[in-house]
Amino acid sequence: MQIRTFTGDAVAPHLDDVARLRIEVFRAFPYLYDGDVGYEATYLATYARSPESLFVLAFDDGRVVGASTGLPLSDETPSFQKPFIERGFALGRVFYFGESVLLPAYRGQGLGHRFFDEREDYARRLGRFNTTAFCAVERAEDDPRRPPGHRPNDEFWRKRGYVHQPDMHCAIEWKEVDASAPNLHRLAFWLRALGPR
């Protein structure tokens, strides 16, 4: 395993690999994302355009098996910025985490913590952020598509110091597996004050 970090458009040679990984991992519950290459290109271009974005990639024998992203919230799209503006946050003080995706065979080896450590440390080094944040899709407890034994990441995030904001959310459109058309999905935000490590 090798962990490498990239900023801005330096990640360009690996964007197709990150897109494929996102499509594969997010196909599972709770996202149930029926991957779209065009959507991925648009989504990842936002990060590649930001000179202060961060990609943390995990490689196994040269193959990308995990990826984690982040960028200043001021470089994100309006749909992600709006809930913070409504709550009175200064966009320039928030570093936003896009996602952490990891193939199942590589889970449980500490890479989830490594992804958060790398992004939080990077935000600290930039020197102007006081908050880190991300959002996650919300599914009903009785959703019939929930696999037996499914464990959400909530407890892991809480142990990292993140606080769920049930009244702070955005709506993002994607097509679900077996759906005939895209629809809107509610994602709630999780926030943490970025203090010393």
C-alpha angles and dihedrals in degrees: 000000000000126000116204131175128213131187128207118331093348085092092062096107089057102042094099090052091050090049092052091048093051091049092050098045098040091052087079126077132312095032099033087190116181094212121240119194092204092053090048092052092052094044096048092043088067089061096041090052093055109088090207098047118122130216117188108194129189115209129194111192090336095311120118106238099161139025137183127183142192142165141171108287088231087068094050126097121272094255090065095040098050098076090052094048089050090053093049098251119153103238091213091063098054125083110200125212114214104194147312114223125178132171112251094245090063099048124110093038099101097264092122090061091044091054091053093044092052094049096044092047090049091052089051092051091053084062105209105078126098099173137046120198145173137172133226134194117259122221129184116258090237095048102143090217092063107115118234110269094014110164118199120218094241096109092047090052092048091052088054088057098257120143122210114237105203092179094050115074147133134212120233126183124227138143116254125219109278092009120128096220141008119274138183121273127197116233122187124211129239119201137192131184106240105229130155115309 
